[in-house]
């Protein structure tokens, strides 16, 4: 029996996130039976604040990413500002965004579900499988406000104050293991329509076969597929229309090679063909480092050109004494986010650099100016690290990445000041926790 876990695969197989952009408010509980391949599923979901849908999955992915970049803290707890969540999720930061974000967070915190998976065991002549009852967020605390006459309606988050999120232990452990990155964040960013992003999650989850490998082609019964996607089952033509629009976006962005309906109504099938296939030798390299097969095959399919360079960087970093909290998770993050991930990895100097490096008089670390790259952004980040005695916080790093070139030069000038003067200036310029 598979160990209890909560990750993208399990949530998608459970149909927790509906592909539909809007759901009725009364959609707070559901029971769905369906079959994919030779496996039968029964999902019983309960959502006190409504079933997650639309961009809720983008909000959750943002929280997972922020938790990982914060170092997967003990206690499974993070504090994040509403604006940072919206930016990480690629959502607007104005208008009613803070009302919608509050509603999304409440839906994510309020959903729990049981999932029974079973298949026929020919040897024992009986159905065998597993049952799990799980949730995503164990505790959520936020500061919000309502109107003068309707204090409990359309409450809005205070964008200046942090939100406290405590994940359930098994969900947090899945993030530490890198399992949340089974999806391609770059593809998700290119998919501008929420239904297309949600359908991508569902397809990718069901594409994973029993041995963890990715299927080159996937055929599913229309009736079961509509249920798995959380689409309204009232009319087959409406369900097909929702799927067709999402198919077009997934084909435009190079994920699907083809998507074909056969048969009529709910009695037909849907067949998917995929553009890219994983390279087995690269997947095996990742599996040997502790990456799970579904994630390894996804990476070897999405970004084959990054696998070996990242592994070489990690091998060099390990020789310097670098000890990541989770090596598989760091490998996955390095391949998914190579431009951000390498900032925390020590870069040893070459033997040639060591040979010509002059001896310098020891200088107190608080005011020392280290050897710097000539790029202003790199110089600024390096100096900030020296002033703080540690890397910039995840929130500070996101604020830094949004700066214009002119603002970066102002930050660089502030970082060059003595530590006592630099830190207050940096706090003011970044307007984020250092």
LOKOLKOL-814704 format. One line per 10 residues: number of its first residue (from 1); for each residue x, y, z of N, C-alpha, C. Coordinates in steps of 0.02 Angstrom, whole numbers, plus 50000, padded with zeros to 5 digits. Each point is the difference from the previous one (the first is absolute). Last residue first. Layout:
REM LOKOLKOL-814704
NUM	X:Y:Z:X:Y:Z:X:Y:Z ~ ...
END
This chain:
REM LOKOLKOL-814704
434	50688:52097:50281:50067:49982:49976:50018:49929:50020 ~ 49748:50113:49950:50046:49974:50051:50067:49981:49970 ~ 49870:50194:49878:49987:49929:50012:50047:49976:50054 ~ 50010:50211:49868:49932:49997:50030:49978:49928:50010 ~ 50207:50109:49901:49968:49938:49978:49928:49994:50025 ~ 50134:50190:50060:50000:49995:49927:49963:49939:49975 ~ 50031:50036:50236:49956:50051:49971:49994:49993:49925 ~ 50149:49861:50118:49932:49984:50021:49950:50048:49968 ~ 50228:50043:49971:49979:49943:49960:49928:49980:50016 ~ 50101:50169:50130:49989:50023:49932:49973:49944:49955
424	50065:49949:50224:49937:50039:49997:49984:50025:49930 ~ 50207:49881:50024:49941:49958:50012:49935:50040:50001 ~ 50222:50107:49975:49975:49963:49942:49933:49965:50013 ~ 50133:50121:50167:49961:50044:49956:49966:49960:49945 ~ 50138:49886:50153:49952:50036:50042:49956:50047:49958 ~ 50183:49878:49897:49941:49960:50016:49947:50038:50039 ~ 50158:50136:49833:50012:49958:50059:49935:49966:50022 ~ 50001:50057:49745:50010:50039:50061:50016:49953:50058 ~ 49940:49926:49779:50072:50016:50007:50014:50041:50063 ~ 49777:49939:49928:50035:49941:50027:50075:50013:50010
414	49861:50166:49899:49983:49992:50070:50039:49942:50032 ~ 50020:50035:49768:50032:50055:50036:49987:49995:50075 ~ 49891:49847:49860:50072:49986:50001:50037:50054:50039 ~ 49770:50030:49960:50011:49947:50050:50074:49985:50006 ~ 49939:50149:49833:49989:50031:50065:50011:49950:50056 ~ 50011:49921:49780:50059:50042:50015:49992:50035:50067 ~ 49817:49878:49920:50054:49954:50019:50062:50040:50018 ~ 49816:50115:49910:49990:49983:50071:50054:49953:50025 ~ 50001:50057:49772:50015:50059:50040:49992:49986:50074 ~ 49938:49833:49846:50073:50007:50002:50020:50060:50043
404	49769:49893:50068:50027:50023:49936:50076:50007:50007 ~ 49852:49823:50151:50029:50067:49995:50021:50016:49928 ~ 49907:49788:50096:49953:50046:49967:50029:50070:49989 ~ 50116:49823:50117:49993:49980:49930:49953:50046:49961 ~ 50030:50026:50237:50060:50020:49963:49993:49985:49925 ~ 49833:49926:50148:49996:50072:49993:50059:50026:49958 ~ 50000:49773:50056:49947:50014:49951:49992:50075:49988 ~ 50150:49931:50166:50026:49983:49934:49948:50013:49946 ~ 49942:50029:50228:50045:50052:49977:50026:49987:49930 ~ 49870:49836:50102:49959:50058:49985:50042:50058:49974
394	50113:49804:50071:49961:49988:49939:49956:50060:49981 ~ 50221:50058:50138:49941:49958:50011:49962:49989:49935 ~ 50268:50040:50001:49938:50039:50005:49941:49953:50008 ~ 50237:49904:50080:49966:50022:49939:49938:50041:50015 ~ 50195:50013:50181:49960:49945:49972:49969:50024:49934 ~ 50120:50146:50140:50031:49939:50025:49964:49938:49977 ~ 49964:50245:49952:49953:49962:50042:50034:49940:50034 ~ 50123:50141:49851:49973:50043:50052:49955:49962:50049 ~ 50088:49888:49809:50053:50017:50047:49972:50041:50058 ~ 49855:49950:49824:50015:49939:50037:50054:50013:50052
384	49949:50172:49851:49946:49992:50048:50013:49938:50043 ~ 50146:50038:49822:50011:50047:50055:49946:49994:50053 ~ 49975:49870:49805:50059:49978:50038:50013:50045:50060 ~ 49829:50058:49848:49981:49942:50039:50058:49975:50043 ~ 50042:50178:49850:49955:50021:50053:49981:49942:50045 ~ 50130:49958:49808:50039:50037:50050:49956:50019:50059 ~ 49897:49901:49814:50040:49951:50037:50039:50033:50055 ~ 49881:50140:49857:49953:49960:50040:50038:49948:50041 ~ 50123:50138:49847:49975:50036:50059:49953:49959:50044 ~ 50205:49901:49853:49929:50011:49990:49971:50034:50061
374	50227:49921:49986:49990:50069:49978:49926:50015:49986 ~ 50099:49828:50191:49986:49999:49929:49986:50073:49979 ~ 50151:49959:50218:49933:50006:49973:50000:49990:49925 ~ 50139:49960:50253:50011:50000:49928:49931:49997:49967 ~ 49985:50107:50238:50025:49939:49970:50015:50009:49926 ~ 49998:50167:50219:49972:49998:49933:50029:49940:49964 ~ 49957:50069:50275:50043:49976:49947:49964:50002:49934 ~ 49922:50057:50230:50015:50054:49953:50044:49977:49942 ~ 49921:49851:50176:49944:50047:49992:50014:50054:49949 ~ 50163:49831:50070:49952:49979:49949:49945:50050:49989
364	50253:50064:50075:49938:49977:50031:49947:49986:49947 ~ 50253:49970:49931:49954:50056:50011:49937:49975:50033 ~ 50279:49926:49939:49933:49981:50023:49959:50062:50016 ~ 50191:50001:49813:49995:50008:50072:49929:49984:50021 ~ 50102:49886:49781:49973:50064:50023:49996:50000:50076 ~ 50125:49873:49769:49984:49995:50071:49976:50069:50023 ~ 49968:49917:49742:50048:50030:50047:49976:49991:50072 ~ 49957:49845:49773:49965:50040:50051:50050:50028:50050 ~ 50042:49848:49811:50015:50071:49992:49968:50043:50054 ~ 49974:49759:49995:50072:50012:49991:50016:50074:49998
354	49774:49918:50010:50034:49994:50064:50074:50019:49994 ~ 49868:49992:49806:49981:50057:50041:50037:49999:50067 ~ 50026:49817:49857:50034:50058:49972:49985:50062:50042 ~ 49890:49798:50051:50070:49998:50022:50038:50061:49974 ~ 49739:50033:50036:50042:49954:49961:50071:50004:50026 ~ 49781:50043:50157:50045:50034:49954:50043:49949:49964 ~ 49744:49953:50094:50071:49998:50017:50042:50036:49948 ~ 49741:50029:50082:50038:49994:49937:50074:50001:50016 ~ 49750:49941:50137:50068:50027:50000:50035:49987:49934 ~ 49732:50033:50031:50050:49947:49993:50069:50031:50000
344	49780:50114:50002:50017:49973:50065:50054:49948:49999 ~ 49915:50108:49802:50025:50053:50044:50019:49973:50068 ~ 49899:49873:49813:50073:49999:50008:50026:50054:50047 ~ 49762:49974:49935:50025:49949:50047:50074:50006:50013 ~ 49875:50133:49838:49994:50022:50069:50035:49953:50048 ~ 49995:49960:49762:50024:50069:50007:49997:50024:50072 ~ 49919:49780:49926:50073:50006:50001:50025:50070:50015 ~ 49777:49853:50028:50014:50072:50009:50075:50012:50001 ~ 49909:49779:49958:49941:50040:49986:50015:50075:50001 ~ 50171:49846:50055:49980:49990:49930:49940:50043:49982
334	50078:50002:50223:50053:50025:49956:49983:49994:49927 ~ 49858:49907:50166:49994:50073:49997:50052:50030:49954 ~ 50011:49769:50038:49939:50016:49963:49993:50076:49993 ~ 50177:49922:50132:50011:49982:49930:49940:50021:49958 ~ 49982:50022:50231:50044:50051:49972:50015:49987:49927 ~ 49875:49840:50120:49961:50061:49990:50042:50055:49970 ~ 50108:49795:50057:49954:49993:49943:49960:50063:49986 ~ 50143:50003:50192:50036:50000:49936:49953:49990:49941 ~ 49954:50111:50242:49977:49943:49961:50035:50003:49932 ~ 50072:50147:50164:49953:49964:50043:49973:49938:49965
324	50245:50090:49934:49929:50019:49993:49957:49960:50047 ~ 50263:50070:50000:49956:49946:50021:49928:50022:49994 ~ 50278:50062:49924:49930:50020:49997:49956:49940:50018 ~ 50245:50005:49973:49970:49994:50066:49927:50022:50003 ~ 50153:49981:49807:50019:50059:50040:49971:49996:50071 ~ 49955:49838:49826:50070:49993:50020:50023:50059:50044 ~ 49782:49996:49903:50005:49952:50055:50072:49992:50024 ~ 49953:50133:49808:49979:50033:50062:50007:49954:50060 ~ 50042:49915:49783:50053:50047:50020:49982:50031:50067 ~ 49839:49862:49904:50058:49960:50020:50057:50045:50025
314	49809:50103:49908:49987:49973:50067:50059:49959:50024 ~ 50006:50084:49781:50006:50055:50049:49990:49974:50071 ~ 49965:49848:49824:50071:50016:50006:50011:50056:50052 ~ 49779:49941:49945:50032:49947:50040:50074:50014:50009 ~ 49879:50144:49859:49982:50010:50070:50032:49947:50045 ~ 50031:49980:49764:50034:50059:50028:49984:50012:50074 ~ 49885:49821:49888:50070:49986:50013:50038:50062:50025 ~ 49764:50025:49945:50012:49949:50050:50075:49992:50016 ~ 49883:50148:49832:50023:50027:50064:50025:49947:50049 ~ 49900:49963:49777:50065:50034:49992:50028:50026:50066
304	49781:49893:49978:50056:49952:49997:50068:50034:49996 ~ 49748:50064:50068:50063:50038:49994:50060:49953:49997 ~ 49767:49918:49994:49990:50073:49995:50065:50037:49985 ~ 50000:49761:50034:49957:50016:49943:49997:50075:49989 ~ 50114:49908:50184:50036:49977:49940:49960:50012:49937 ~ 49900:50052:50208:50057:50044:49988:50038:49980:49937 ~ 49823:49861:50069:49974:50066:49981:50056:50048:49983 ~ 50055:49789:50087:49979:49995:49930:49970:50066:49975 ~ 50064:49987:50227:50059:49993:49957:49980:49997:49926 ~ 49830:50001:50163:50031:50066:49995:50060:49997:49953
294	49889:49796:50046:49956:50047:49964:50031:50068:49990 ~ 50127:49837:50127:49995:49988:49928:49952:50048:49965 ~ 50132:50080:50220:49950:49949:49985:49990:49994:49924 ~ 50233:50072:50118:49940:50032:49973:49950:49944:49982 ~ 50229:49964:50083:49945:50001:50048:49937:50034:49976 ~ 50213:49951:49881:50013:50051:50052:49942:50006:50049 ~ 49991:49852:49813:50058:49977:50039:50017:50050:50055 ~ 49833:50054:49843:49975:49949:50046:50057:49975:50045 ~ 50055:50147:49825:49964:50035:50054:49974:49950:50052 ~ 50105:49915:49808:50050:50039:50037:49966:50034:50060
284	49863:49887:49847:50035:49953:50045:50054:50037:50040 ~ 49881:50120:49834:49956:49983:50056:50035:49955:50050 ~ 50111:50050:49801:50000:50057:50045:49955:49987:50060 ~ 50009:49838:49830:50065:50003:50034:50003:50059:50048 ~ 49802:49967:49863:50009:49951:50054:50066:50007:50037 ~ 49850:50192:49886:50060:49964:49978:50019:49952:50056 ~ 49743:50098:49942:50060:50002:50042:50057:49961:49970 ~ 49813:50126:49850:50006:49938:50037:50064:50002:50042 ~ 49816:50185:49863:50066:49979:50023:49996:49935:50040 ~ 49802:50089:49894:50054:50024:49957:50067:49970:50022
274	49756:49875:50032:50043:50051:50031:50059:50016:49955 ~ 49724:49906:49994:50068:49984:49978:50045:50059:50021 ~ 49736:49895:50069:50052:50052:49999:50066:49972:49975 ~ 49712:49947:49998:50068:49974:49993:50049:50058:49994 ~ 49730:49931:50087:50047:50054:49983:50070:49969:49997 ~ 49727:49897:49971:50065:50001:50034:50039:50063:49978 ~ 49716:49923:50020:50061:50000:49960:50063:49999:50041 ~ 49765:50019:50075:50019:49931:49987:50065:49995:49960 ~ 49879:50205:50063:50041:49973:50055:50022:49928:49988 ~ 49937:50131:49780:49981:50016:50069:50048:49972:50051
264	50039:49885:49775:49952:50054:50012:49987:50009:50074 ~ 50228:49905:49847:49935:49982:50027:49957:50061:50013 ~ 50254:50048:50007:49968:49948:49960:49934:49982:50033 ~ 50204:50211:50000:49940:49969:50028:49976:49946:49952 ~ 50257:50118:50040:49946:49978:49956:49943:49969:50040 ~ 50251:50148:49995:49947:49982:50047:49938:49984:49958 ~ 50295:50043:49974:49932:49993:49974:49952:49981:50056 ~ 50224:50071:50038:50007:49993:49927:49930:49995:49969 ~ 50073:50123:50240:49963:49947:49965:50016:50001:49926 ~ 50117:50154:50131:49994:49943:50046:49966:49941:49966
254	50050:50235:49913:50047:49946:49989:49998:49943:50049 ~ 49862:50211:49967:50060:50007:50043:50046:49940:49998 ~ 49792:50008:49877:50037:50061:49981:50065:50006:50039 ~ 49850:49827:50057:50034:49987:49936:50041:50060:49978 ~ 49868:50021:50192:50054:49952:50014:50038:49981:49936 ~ 49808:50140:49984:50055:50035:50034:50059:49953:50012 ~ 49805:49906:49909:50031:50046:49952:50058:50037:50031 ~ 49866:49859:50136:50043:49962:49954:50038:50047:49953 ~ 49834:50090:50141:50062:49986:50037:50049:49962:49956 ~ 49787:50041:49912:50036:50064:50008:50066:49989:50036
244	49858:49814:49980:50028:50019:49935:50040:50065:50005 ~ 49877:49917:50190:50061:49962:49986:50034:50024:49936 ~ 49791:50094:50058:50050:50019:50050:50067:49966:49986 ~ 49817:49936:49867:50022:50068:49983:50054:50024:50049 ~ 49893:49793:50037:50047:49995:49944:50027:50069:49982 ~ 49834:49990:50164:50061:49970:50026:50053:49996:49945 ~ 49785:50071:49940:50034:50051:50039:50066:49974:50027 ~ 49862:49849:49885:50028:50050:49953:50035:50056:50038 ~ 49887:49827:50121:50062:49977:49970:50031:50052:49954 ~ 49843:50044:50222:49996:49996:49926:50068:49982:49971
234	49965:49993:50240:49931:50008:49976:49994:49990:49925 ~ 50194:49993:50165:49981:49943:49958:49930:50007:49971 ~ 50220:50166:50089:49928:49988:50007:49978:49946:49950 ~ 50253:49998:50086:49958:50039:49954:49927:49981:50009 ~ 50220:49916:50101:49954:50041:50039:49957:50045:49957 ~ 50168:49824:49940:50017:50071:49992:49955:50046:50040 ~ 49966:49764:49997:50067:50011:50026:50020:50073:49996 ~ 49795:49936:49903:49997:49996:50073:50069:50013:50031 ~ 49987:49987:49768:49963:50060:50022:49996:50001:50076 ~ 50090:49808:49902:50046:50057:49995:49967:50065:50023
224	49876:49796:49985:50046:49999:50057:50046:50061:50000 ~ 49854:49976:49817:49961:50008:50062:50045:50002:50061 ~ 50097:49956:49786:49977:50069:50007:49963:50011:50066 ~ 50197:49816:49970:49928:50006:49986:49976:50071:50015 ~ 50257:49958:49926:49957:49997:50059:49927:50003:49979 ~ 50281:49974:49915:49930:49996:49979:49956:49989:50061 ~ 50271:50080:49924:49952:49988:50054:49929:50001:49971 ~ 50289:49980:49935:49931:50012:49977:49952:49981:50056 ~ 50229:49987:50038:50007:50040:49939:49932:50018:49971 ~ 50065:49955:50268:49972:49970:49940:50009:50046:49940
214	50159:49979:50227:49950:50042:49965:49976:49965:49937 ~ 50092:49885:50244:50021:50027:49936:49943:50040:49967 ~ 49987:49872:50210:50027:50067:50007:50022:50032:49934 ~ 49886:49783:50044:50072:49996:50017:50033:50068:50005 ~ 49767:49980:49941:50009:49966:50064:50073:49997:50021 ~ 49942:50201:49836:49978:49930:50004:50018:49969:50067 ~ 49946:50261:49905:50049:49959:50037:49971:49930:50010 ~ 49874:50174:49900:50049:49975:49953:50051:49954:50034 ~ 49831:50124:50117:49976:49936:49974:50047:49971:49947 ~ 50055:50211:50096:49992:49951:50054:49979:49932:49974
204	50013:50182:49850:50067:49979:50021:49996:49948:50056 ~ 49798:50098:49923:50030:49956:49949:50067:49974:50024 ~ 49893:50159:50137:49963:49937:49999:50032:49951:49951 ~ 50087:50219:50011:50013:49964:50062:49967:49931:49999 ~ 49953:50146:49823:50070:49976:49996:50017:49959:50062 ~ 49795:50112:49997:49998:49938:49961:50070:49972:49992 ~ 49980:50207:50110:49971:49946:50040:49999:49934:49962 ~ 50072:50195:49888:50048:49981:50051:49974:49942:50042 ~ 49855:50090:49840:50055:49965:49967:50053:49978:50051 ~ 49817:50132:50075:49979:49932:49982:50055:49960:49967
194	50043:50233:50053:49998:49955:50058:49976:49930:49982 ~ 50129:50167:49829:49932:49984:50020:50001:49949:50057 ~ 50200:50079:49889:49967:50059:50028:49930:49985:50026 ~ 50244:49871:49957:49929:49986:49992:49960:50055:50035 ~ 50235:49997:50014:49981:50017:49932:49925:49989:49988 ~ 50102:49943:50208:50002:50073:49992:49978:50021:49930 ~ 50020:49769:50051:49943:50029:50035:49998:50076:49992 ~ 50186:49885:49914:49940:49988:49959:49939:50031:50034 ~ 50197:50008:50121:50006:50043:49941:49940:49992:49953 ~ 50024:49861:50192:49978:50068:50018:50004:50047:49940
184	49963:49731:50017:50046:50047:49968:49975:50071:50012 ~ 49960:49773:50163:49973:50040:49945:50052:50049:49974 ~ 50039:49860:50186:49986:49953:49946:49973:50036:49938 ~ 50072:50079:50229:50025:50026:49937:49993:49949:49943 ~ 49943:49961:50233:49953:50051:49973:50023:50025:49932 ~ 50128:49843:50132:49946:49970:49961:49952:50051:49971 ~ 50208:50015:50147:49999:50026:49932:49942:49974:49958 ~ 50060:49968:50241:50025:49949:49954:50000:50023:49928 ~ 49912:50138:50172:50071:49989:50015:50031:49950:49952 ~ 49768:50034:49989:50036:50058:49973:50075:49991:50011
174	49860:49840:50095:50001:49992:49927:50036:50058:49967 ~ 49962:50009:50232:50053:49951:49984:50005:49989:49924 ~ 49825:50136:50083:50065:50034:50005:50057:49953:49983 ~ 49785:49909:50010:50005:50044:49942:50067:50037:50001 ~ 49946:49863:50182:50015:49959:49941:50006:50042:49937 ~ 49943:50110:50209:50068:49970:49999:50015:49960:49937 ~ 49833:50209:49989:49996:49935:50033:50068:49966:49993 ~ 50004:50265:49995:49980:49943:49960:49992:49938:50043 ~ 49979:50271:50048:50031:49939:50027:49974:49941:49960 ~ 50016:50288:49983:49976:49938:49971:50039:49942:50032
164	49943:50284:50026:50033:49942:50029:49968:49937:49972 ~ 50032:50268:49909:49954:49944:50011:50040:49942:50028 ~ 50052:50283:50009:50013:49932:49976:49943:49951:50016 ~ 49980:50272:49944:50011:49955:50057:50008:49928:49975 ~ 49948:50194:49859:50062:50017:50036:50019:49948:50053 ~ 49796:50000:49861:50059:49983:49960:50065:50012:50036 ~ 49753:49930:50087:50043:50059:50007:50066:49983:49966 ~ 49757:49887:49931:50063:49994:50037:50034:50068:50006 ~ 49728:49964:49980:50061:50009:49960:50062:49996:50044 ~ 49714:49924:49981:50057:50022:50042:50064:50000:49959
154	49747:49961:49952:50054:50027:49957:50058:50027:50041 ~ 49806:49959:50160:49996:49989:49928:50060:50033:49965 ~ 49937:50011:50239:50023:49932:49984:49999:49985:49925 ~ 49930:50215:50102:50066:49983:50029:50026:49932:49980 ~ 49831:50189:49910:50002:49927:49991:50067:49974:50024 ~ 49952:50231:50015:49933:49974:50010:49997:49924:49992 ~ 50208:50121:49978:49968:50029:50059:49932:49969:50014 ~ 50186:49849:49873:49968:50065:49990:49965:50024:50064 ~ 50215:49836:50022:49938:50000:49961:49971:50070:49995 ~ 50259:49863:50043:49951:50050:50020:49939:49996:49954
144	50243:49852:50097:49956:50023:49946:49949:50050:50027 ~ 50234:49828:50050:49967:50061:50023:49959:50027:49942 ~ 50083:49734:50065:50009:50059:49959:49962:50059:50030 ~ 50080:49716:50023:49983:50061:50038:50015:50060:49955 ~ 49972:49708:50004:50007:50060:49959:49979:50060:50042 ~ 50066:49710:50011:49980:50062:50032:50013:50059:49954 ~ 50022:49776:49920:49972:49984:50066:49977:50062:50038 ~ 50021:49927:49728:50021:50050:50049:49968:49983:50067 ~ 49966:49840:49828:50058:50037:49976:50029:50045:50054 ~ 49865:49748:50015:49986:50071:49989:50065:50034:49981
134	49879:49726:50020:50053:50049:50004:49974:50071:49991 ~ 49964:49711:50014:49960:50060:50016:50050:50055:50015 ~ 50001:49741:49863:50033:50054:50038:49951:50057:50010 ~ 50031:49719:49912:49955:50055:50017:50039:50052:50040 ~ 50050:49776:49814:50017:50041:50058:49948:50055:50009 ~ 50014:49736:49879:50022:50068:49987:50016:50036:50064 ~ 49875:49763:49865:50046:50024:50052:50023:50070:49982 ~ 49804:49791:49933:50025:50068:49989:50044:50021:50059 ~ 49978:49739:49918:49963:50051:50036:50029:50069:49983 ~ 50094:49770:49952:49930:50001:49977:49957:50048:50042
124	50245:49946:50005:49957:49993:50059:49926:49998:49981 ~ 50161:50021:49826:50025:49946:50043:49953:49987:50058 ~ 49962:50181:49848:49984:49936:49970:50021:49942:50045 ~ 49922:50253:50053:50059:49959:50012:49984:49929:49976 ~ 49897:50260:49946:49988:49929:50007:50066:49962:50006 ~ 49964:50256:50089:50005:49965:49936:49994:49925:50013 ~ 49969:50271:50122:49998:49927:50003:50005:49971:49930 ~ 49998:50236:50177:50025:49975:49936:50002:49924:50003 ~ 49884:50224:50137:50008:49928:49998:50023:49981:49930 ~ 49990:50236:50162:50009:49969:49935:50012:49926:50008
114	49904:50243:50135:50021:49930:50005:50005:49973:49929 ~ 50021:50266:50104:49969:49950:49958:50026:49930:50018 ~ 49980:50294:50056:50027:49935:50020:49965:49947:49958 ~ 50025:50294:50022:49986:49939:49963:50034:49939:50031 ~ 50014:50243:50066:49939:49966:50021:49986:49934:49967 ~ 50186:50156:49955:50005:49979:50070:49940:49957:50021 ~ 50006:50093:49782:50056:49953:50007:50006:49973:50072 ~ 49839:50168:49952:49982:49937:49968:50055:49948:50009 ~ 50042:50216:50079:49950:49966:50042:49978:49934:49969 ~ 50146:50137:49877:50035:49972:50058:49951:49963:50046
104	49911:50117:49815:50039:49942:49978:50035:49966:50059 ~ 49884:50202:50039:49953:49946:49986:50037:49936:49978 ~ 50127:50196:50031:49974:49976:50064:49953:49940:49990 ~ 50077:50109:49808:50054:49961:50032:49977:49973:50067 ~ 49856:50145:49883:50002:49934:49969:50055:49956:50031 ~ 49983:50223:50073:49939:49964:50018:50002:49929:49973 ~ 50170:50143:49938:50010:49979:50069:49937:49968:50029 ~ 50002:50089:49776:50046:49943:50005:50006:49975:50072 ~ 49868:50185:49885:49972:49952:50047:50045:49939:50011 ~ 50117:50219:49911:49929:49988:49998:49976:49952:50054
94	50255:49973:49924:49957:50057:50012:49927:49980:50003 ~ 50202:49867:49940:50008:50022:50070:49955:50060:50016 ~ 50007:49768:49818:49998:50073:50008:50005:50018:50075 ~ 50112:49768:49925:49934:50030:50000:50004:50076:50010 ~ 50169:49807:50005:49990:50031:49935:49932:50033:49994 ~ 50112:49887:50193:49949:49962:49963:49987:50029:49931 ~ 50149:50107:50150:50028:49934:49987:49952:49958:49959 ~ 49926:50212:50070:50054:50006:49951:50029:49932:49982 ~ 49837:50010:50170:49970:50017:49935:50054:50004:49946 ~ 50070:49968:50223:49965:49940:49975:49973:50013:49930
84	50097:50180:50113:50052:49953:49977:49968:49935:49973 ~ 49862:50167:50099:50026:50023:49935:50051:49951:49972 ~ 49910:49961:50220:49952:49987:49945:50028:50020:49932 ~ 50172:49927:50192:49955:50056:49988:49954:49985:49940 ~ 50112:49821:50184:50009:50030:49934:49951:50058:49992 ~ 50114:49796:50177:49963:50062:49999:50015:50035:49934 ~ 50007:49725:50092:50030:50058:49967:49955:50061:50010 ~ 50046:49721:50094:49967:50065:50004:50038:50053:49961 ~ 50043:49759:50078:49959:50003:49938:49963:50066:49994 ~ 50164:49905:50167:49934:50023:50021:49953:50010:49942
74	50253:50029:49946:49971:49953:50048:49935:50029:50026 ~ 50086:50078:49756:50011:50008:50072:49966:49946:50042 ~ 50080:50041:49748:49955:49949:50029:50006:50001:50076 ~ 50106:50161:49850:50039:49948:50032:49959:49946:50031 ~ 49932:50192:49863:50013:50022:50069:50039:49948:50038 ~ 49924:49958:49781:50054:50050:49996:50016:50030:50069 ~ 49820:49844:49980:50063:49967:49982:50058:50050:50001 ~ 49783:50082:50036:50019:49957:50056:50068:49968:49986 ~ 49901:50123:49828:50025:50045:50052:50023:49961:50062 ~ 49896:49881:49823:50065:50026:49978:50031:50045:50054
64	49782:49918:50037:50048:49946:50002:50070:50024:49982 ~ 49821:50152:49979:50016:49986:50070:50051:49944:50007 ~ 49921:50048:49784:50040:50056:50025:50020:49988:50072 ~ 49852:49848:49903:50067:49990:49973:50046:50056:50023 ~ 49773:50020:50056:50032:49947:50038:50071:49987:49975 ~ 49869:50155:49882:50015:50026:50067:50036:49947:50041 ~ 49919:49936:49792:50058:50044:49991:50021:50029:50068 ~ 49805:49870:49991:50059:49957:49994:50063:50042:49989 ~ 49790:50109:50006:50019:49976:50067:50063:49957:49997 ~ 49870:50111:49815:50070:50016:50015:50021:49977:50070
54	49789:49880:49904:50030:50059:49967:50073:50009:50019 ~ 49870:49864:50180:49991:50002:49927:50036:50061:49973 ~ 49921:49845:50245:50051:50039:49965:49991:49996:49924 ~ 49791:49976:50171:50050:49958:49967:50051:50044:49964 ~ 49862:50082:50223:49993:49992:49928:50058:49960:49971 ~ 49978:50043:50234:49997:50066:49969:49994:49997:49924 ~ 50011:49803:50141:49957:50046:50039:49991:50067:49966 ~ 50048:49753:49902:50032:50066:49998:49954:50050:50034 ~ 50048:49719:49942:49962:50045:50042:50038:50066:50003 ~ 49988:49746:49847:50030:50063:50019:49953:50043:50042
44	50053:49740:49902:49949:50035:50040:50033:50063:50027 ~ 50048:49801:49796:50020:50060:50035:49940:50027:50038 ~ 50095:49763:49870:49943:50032:50031:50026:50058:50042 ~ 50092:49825:49784:50008:50053:50049:49932:50018:50030 ~ 50147:49790:49852:49936:50032:50017:50012:50050:50055 ~ 50165:49880:49798:49991:50021:50070:49933:50036:50008 ~ 50111:49917:49795:49972:49944:50038:49986:50018:50073 ~ 50002:50195:49822:50037:49938:49991:49965:49944:50037 ~ 49899:50187:50088:50052:50019:49953:50045:49939:49992 ~ 49736:50066:50104:50054:49953:49987:50049:50031:49950
34	49801:50086:50200:50022:49997:49930:50058:49951:49995 ~ 49807:50135:50178:50030:49936:49983:50022:50002:49927 ~ 49934:50191:50207:50012:49983:49929:50031:49931:49996 ~ 49874:50202:50169:50022:49930:49998:50004:49980:49927 ~ 49990:50244:50162:49990:49962:49938:50026:49930:50010 ~ 49948:50269:50118:50015:49929:50010:49984:49963:49936 ~ 49979:50236:50012:50041:49991:50060:50014:49927:50016 ~ 49880:50179:49826:50042:49943:49985:50049:49988:50057 ~ 49837:50184:49974:49978:49942:50039:50042:49938:49987 ~ 50031:50212:49885:50020:50005:50070:49982:49938:50041
24	50053:49984:49733:49948:50027:50044:50021:49998:50073 ~ 50187:50027:49809:49957:49948:50026:49945:50031:50043 ~ 50199:50066:49794:49953:50022:50052:49958:49940:50020 ~ 50175:49965:49848:50023:50064:50027:49956:50024:50057 ~ 50049:49735:49930:49957:50057:49985:50025:50064:50035 ~ 50097:49782:50033:50025:50034:49940:49959:50062:49985 ~ 50034:49898:50253:49957:49995:49941:50032:50039:49942 ~ 50114:49878:50220:49994:50063:49964:49957:49989:49937 ~ 50033:49815:50137:49988:50053:50049:49990:50067:49966 ~ 50035:49757:49923:49955:50048:49971:49984:50058:50047
14	50153:49801:50020:49940:50005:50042:49950:50051:49972 ~ 50210:49968:49897:49963:49937:49994:49935:50002:50039 ~ 50143:50181:50025:49970:50000:49934:49961:49937:49988 ~ 50120:50023:50201:49946:50049:49998:49965:50000:49933 ~ 50190:49862:50026:49944:49976:50040:49941:50048:49998 ~ 50201:50061:49888:49971:49940:49970:49938:49979:50038 ~ 50129:50181:50083:49962:50018:49940:49965:49939:49971 ~ 50049:49958:50248:50038:50041:49953:49957:50013:49939 ~ 50014:49862:50249:49956:50049:49968:50043:50042:49955 ~ 50004:49739:50134:50033:50060:49976:49946:50048:49975
4	50053:49734:50116:49956:50058:50000:50039:50062:49978 ~ 50081:49760:49910:49998:50039:50062:49953:50059:49993 ~ 49959:49768:49862:50039:50062:49997:49997:50037:50066 ~ 49979:49730:49979:49958:50060:50000:50044:50062:50000
END
